Amino acid sequence: MKSRILLIIGLCLSLTFSVAAAQDQAEALPVAADLEADVLVQWMDLLYQRVEANTVDAPAASRLYAYAGITAYQSVLGGIPEGFSLSGQLTSMPDMPYPEEGVAIDWISSANGALSTVISSFFPSDDRETQQAITALRDTQGRARERAVGEEVVAASLEYGDSVGEVIKEWIATDGYTEAKEMVWEIPTGDLSFWVPTREGMKAVEPYWGTIRPFALYYADACAVQPNMEFSTDENSTFYAQALEVKNIGDRLTPEQKDIARFWVDTPGQTGAPAGHWVMIQNQMVDVLDLKLERASMMYALVGAALGDSFISAWSLKYQINLLRPETYIQEYIDPRWEPFIASPGFPEYPSGHSVASAAAAEVLTGMFGTVAFTDNSVRRHGMRPRSFTSFEAAATEAAISRIYGGIHFRAAVENGIDQGRCVGRNVLDYIALRSRPQGE
């Protein structure tokens, strides 16, 4: 009897010591603010590469970058003291899993698990090249963390990250994307101002994108800036003057203007799409601003939501206004032989998607980090020279004006698009809280 009592006492003490040891280990692991953010940079870079390789169109690419950024933040939230979940802040986002008490979590491995799970779901399971690249990065990151924190911690962290990723996948499946892709859009006719395809066989890109679920916007048109320039073929009208401006600029493009047009074109299939350009700028900010895992995850989440909402906002308005491209107008009313420097894309002109998305991203980045001068080196992979900017706003302004240089937007679409994008960005900053805000702010 005495021996049984001693055995029970010994087991209880052993269990107590095991729980205490686990708790001590959990408390000993670094929080997200003390960890490097390389894992996020590498996953975002891989996503960019696969978006490019799979020729994902511009709106669809913004959706993928948005969900990846949100996943990055949510997967490390437990390592952010006093951090707020995005559940209940982003539209219809459900409650997310939280690590069990006392379980030691390596937040780098958690992000690795969640991002690999979510990004894998973006692409077909039979896309072997993409799926193998995702598995390879997950395994490489896992082995590196095993050397740092041990196999058991990495295994538990990957499992937790996977659980976050699975819930986000379920949320993604309800955003209306599938339904929007299945809807059939007939090109409207009967008005001189209506958009018409500018090439044989051109199909309209994502005509129902404005119907998918926004991230932070209350509804798709919450930030819409309606046209303030009436369509006219009169040579004395503002519309004619803006068309003539596009033609005159296009006829006299300087080498610098051509470089700017090429730098920001971000054609799907040749790059990771326009939103991807801003994701690559974020990747560079991790190094420029020495961002740790905590702050970097916040950046990817907020800018991601802004990029996702900017394309929903822009595309909703595009197909409502359904305005023709400068190429069509100029050839019909000014010079039938005129061609733009950049080929007109397959969707209506107003507003400029580049302007909306770039202004939204710049608004969030400026709100987070202030005015930051930087050199964008991301284009080296496409054989272009880097360009330097004195602020995020300067980069966004250049991205917007590049579309006039390219000959594919009227000035009104660019200027109003910038205003629309700033509204989208401010909405993200105003309505998403990642930490408690000081009283009175």
Buried (B, 14 or more C-beta within 10 A) or exposed (E): EEEEEEEEEEEEEEEEEEEEEBBEBBEEBBBBBEBBBBBBBBBBBBBBBBBBBBEBBBBBBBBBBBBBBBBBBBBBBBBBEEBBBBBEBBBEBEEBBEBEEBBBBBBBBBBBBBBBBBBBBBBEEEBEEBBEBBEEBBEEBBEBBBEBBBEEBBBBBBBBBBBBBBBBBEBBEEBEBEEBEEEEEEBEEEEEBBBBBBEEEBEBBBBBBBBBBBBBBEBBBBBBBEBEBEBBBEEEBBBBBBBBBBBEBBEEBEEEBBBBBBBBBBBBEEBBBBBBBBBBBBBBBBEBBEBBBBBBBBBBBBBBBBBBBBBBBBBBBBBBBBBBBBBBBBBBBBEEEBBBBBBBBBBBBBBBBBBBBBBBBBBBBBBBBEEBEBEBBBBEBBEBEEBEBEBBBBBBBBBBBBBBBBBBBBBBBBBBBBBBBBBBBBBBBEEBEBEEEEEEE
